[in-house]
Amino acid sequence: MDWDDAYANAAYISGAADFPPRWAKEAAAYRLETKAEVDVPYGDGDRLKFDLIRPESTPKGLLVFVHGGYWLRFDKSYWSQFARAAVVHGWAVALPSYELAPKVRISEITQQIAAAVNAAAEVVSGPILLAGHSAGGHLVARMMCEGVLPEGVAGRITRVVPISPVSDLRPLMKTSMNADLKLDDAECDAESPMLLPARNGIEVTVLVGAQERPVFLDQARWLADAWGCDMIVAGGKHHFDVIDAFANPDSDMARMLFA
């Protein structure tokens, strides 16, 4: 099996190269529209910051949306528009950046996202929802595991939505990406959500596109099976547009999560 091809999304999406610049343009416009609080620090370092977008009224709670990019690329500036559905329904949204491999290992990124969730939870009260896409799906799933978040914050989380998550890191050791990710058996065992027990009392909904690469459908199913949670397969959606529901206040996903 060609593992690089198996985990290659862009090669199988028409117009894939157009998505990142469009995301960045839409995100910048939405930050201006909503007067986002930009670059709120949650640690020491240029990338350890989040943007916070608040609704006009007192927030019902907090959504933390964690971006993907195989832990290797992107930052918070591409994704602001995917806060729209939550904000329209009255939720505040925090969108963190994090340091990227090969500067840091995935286990370190997990701890950075935990710090971001903690920091955002300090400035927005109420229930917390977590959603993340691809590598971000892995990271929000890790927040569900014991010992990652303090009890006071974990106790406020009501639902986690891993979107097209990488729930088992072991196959990535067979890809060329591992030259930068530097995964080994020990880290895969410690950082693969499907190999770890989930916290009780938090609803988990795994979302994946029906038109995604087979390995991403597998990864989503593995997590849903391991945790006994719901899985939604979005018809007609691929890896790059499965997140569109978070930009659409009228989507079924938005109504389920935020209304």
JOTAFEN-V569978 format. One record per helix or strand of 3 or more residues. SS is the DSSP state (hx for helix, st for strand). FROM is the first residue (numbers start at 0). TO is the last residue. Records with the same first field share a line. If there is no record, write none. Layout:
BEGIN
SS->FROM-TO ; FROM-TO
END
This chain:
BEGIN
hx->2-5 ; 9-11 ; 15-33 ; 75-77 ; 79-87 ; 105-122 ; 134-142 ; 150-153 ; 169-173 ; 177-180 ; 184-190 ; 192-194 ; 213-226 ; 241-246 ; 251-257
st->36-40 ; 48-52 ; 60-65 ; 91-95 ; 126-132 ; 156-162 ; 202-208 ; 229-233
END
